[in-house]
């Protein structure tokens, strides 16, 4: 998966690689394996059902992200999925088996 606008006019909202209005993402840029998301979403679903079954998804995200920013001083943009699961388990009071 790569940007089809490489070398063409774009903006940062289209692909995030715009420099001076031109896409600079190389067409052969390697991306992370999207299959990593399957386990993440399975665990997220289990945590949501077990710990916060009455919360809507937006409530879970808003409350968790607020906790992450205020308690952990963490920008939610940067943690990888495994680290995010570790924080989410801590947030809901589960013991993490990650170390």
GIPESUL-V633532 format. One record per residue. N is the residue number from 1. SS is DSSP state (hx for helix, st for strand, lp for the rest). OMEGA is omega as a letter, one per 20 degrees, with the letter a starting at -180 (* if undefined). Layout:
BEGIN
N;SS;OMEGA
N;SS;OMEGA
END
This chain:
BEGIN
1;lp;r
2;lp;a
3;lp;r
4;lp;a
5;lp;a
6;lp;r
7;lp;a
8;lp;r
9;st;r
10;lp;r
11;lp;a
12;lp;r
13;lp;r
14;lp;a
15;lp;r
16;lp;a
17;lp;a
18;st;r
19;st;a
20;lp;r
21;lp;r
22;st;r
23;st;a
24;lp;r
25;lp;r
26;lp;a
27;lp;a
28;lp;r
29;lp;a
30;lp;r
31;lp;r
32;lp;a
33;lp;a
34;lp;r
35;lp;r
36;hx;a
37;hx;a
38;hx;a
39;hx;r
40;hx;a
41;hx;r
42;hx;a
43;hx;r
44;hx;r
45;hx;r
46;hx;r
47;hx;a
48;hx;a
49;hx;a
50;hx;a
51;hx;a
52;lp;a
53;lp;a
54;lp;a
55;lp;r
56;lp;a
57;hx;r
58;hx;r
59;hx;r
60;hx;a
61;hx;a
62;hx;a
63;hx;r
64;hx;a
65;hx;r
66;hx;r
67;hx;a
68;hx;a
69;hx;a
70;hx;a
71;hx;a
72;lp;a
73;lp;a
74;lp;r
75;lp;a
76;lp;a
77;lp;a
78;lp;a
79;lp;r
80;lp;a
81;hx;a
82;hx;r
83;hx;r
84;hx;r
85;hx;r
86;hx;r
87;hx;a
88;hx;r
89;hx;r
90;hx;a
91;hx;a
92;lp;r
93;lp;r
94;lp;r
95;lp;r
96;lp;r
97;lp;a
98;lp;r
99;lp;*
END
